[in-house]
Amino acid sequence: MEKKMETSGPQAPNADLVSEFEKIQLISLQSARKMKEAVGTSEALGRKANSA
């Protein structure tokens, strides 16, 4: 029983860690895109303000 717990123990948390890591990667990718979009829109607004 104890040996089974030891062998299956690390595997389950690793799977959770991998999925958490993937979630974090997705979130960071999405936030990076949003940041780029925000920078793009602020630059466009800045150009409009400068040209006006």
C-alpha positions as MATLAB code, in Angstrom:
seq = 'MEKKMETSGPQAPNADLVSEFEKIQLISLQSARKMKEAVGTSEALGRKANSA';
ca = [
       0.000    0.000    0.000;
       2.675    2.515    1.029;
       4.859    1.757   -2.001;
       1.901    2.249   -4.344;
       1.195    5.617   -2.699;
       4.831    6.636   -3.238;
       4.840    5.713   -6.935;
       1.409    7.136   -7.774;
       1.824   10.136   -5.453;
       4.325   12.172   -7.508;
       2.591   11.420  -10.808;
      -0.779   12.910   -9.872;
       0.632   16.248   -8.620;
       2.862   16.451  -11.721;
      -0.205   16.159  -13.954;
      -1.853   18.937  -11.941;
       1.304   21.049  -12.168;
       1.469   20.563  -15.937;
      -2.152   21.621  -16.412;
      -1.619   24.611  -14.087;
       1.520   25.543  -16.029;
      -0.407   25.292  -19.314;
      -3.158   27.505  -17.874;
      -0.566   30.064  -16.762;
       1.037   29.997  -20.228;
      -2.344   30.546  -21.888;
      -3.200   33.392  -19.511;
       0.189   35.041  -20.063;
      -0.203   34.691  -23.844;
      -3.668   36.242  -23.700;
      -2.519   39.085  -21.447;
       0.476   39.706  -23.728;
      -1.882   40.004  -26.700;
      -4.143   42.358  -24.746;
      -1.110   44.453  -23.772;
      -0.052   44.661  -27.440;
      -3.591   45.664  -28.433;
      -3.738   48.273  -25.661;
      -0.367   49.683  -26.711;
      -1.527   49.753  -30.324;
      -4.758   51.575  -29.500;
      -2.994   54.056  -27.187;
      -0.425   54.746  -29.923;
      -3.235   55.269  -32.444;
      -4.999   57.626  -30.030;
      -1.725   59.449  -29.462;
      -1.251   59.907  -33.211;
      -4.805   61.227  -33.561;
      -4.226   63.661  -30.678;
      -0.911   64.805  -32.189;
      -2.376   65.286  -35.672;
      -5.489   67.088  -34.364;
];
